[in-house]
């Protein structure tokens, strides 16, 4: 099958996937789109929102619809790295035997990731970047496709530890979840207060997802689009020549090269789901907020004056 025909098939399969997810998830269309874009781009997502907005249900539903193995890790203050990665035990023959932890799955839901100290948060770093883990000197490859979808409570809440910048940078998207609209909340209450069970069908196999990921990577991108993405990321760096006044005054740290890579990958997927065979500048702008939001570190002045990340990112366009 040619790549053009494959993209046309991808558009159809993507629509079917959205319909299947909508059986359970009411509204939140933009959030579901962003999670799926990160999955087909081979990235990870961080969902930020107060408790009770169906973050866990959303990830569970998406995993079911994609037909992938799914494990949930509840992050707590006393969670240890070995609780995530696994550990070696002595078996009855007095040989060390490795018991795999929950990280060995296709989709990991890292629930309330910022409720655990940085030592345990860091256990995910190698898995997210290398798709492998090292335990007691042994290197274990993780099965592909592999995604971490983490949920985070707002930093202002009690008992949270801010994620280190190195960890934040591993997430392709940081997605903010808002409260549903009045009508959506009515629909949620109607759907969840009866005895009716909804079955989500698996529409993909692991191989199909990795094939679509390779297809996305093969999509050609014009040089001017790549230059636009790299220039936009460059403008977030307060010491750079191209930084504007907002960035110079209100940003401590800008985004690194991983942001440029993610902008292009996500723009390719954004173009593909809309049936386009190559991304343009509009596709880069469409994914820019979620890719840059968590990579620009505001200073105390920005916090004091209420300058939002959205305002700063808008100024980069």
Secondary structure, DSSP 8 states (H G I E B T S, - for coil): --HHHHHHHHHHHHHHHHHHHHTT--S-HHHHHHHHHHHHHT--EEEE--TTSSHHHHHHHHHHHHT--EEEEE--TT--HHHHHEEEEE-TTS-EEEEE-TTSSSEEEEETGGGS-HHHHGGGHHHHHHSEEEETTEEEE--SS-EEEEEE--TTSTT-----HHHHHT-SEEEE-----HHHHHHHHHHHSSS----------HHHHHHHHHHHHHS---HHHHHHHHHHHHTT-TTSTT--HHHHHHEEE---HHHHHHHHHHHHHHHHHTT-SS--HHHHHHHHHHHHTTTSEE-HHHHHHT--HHHHHHHH-
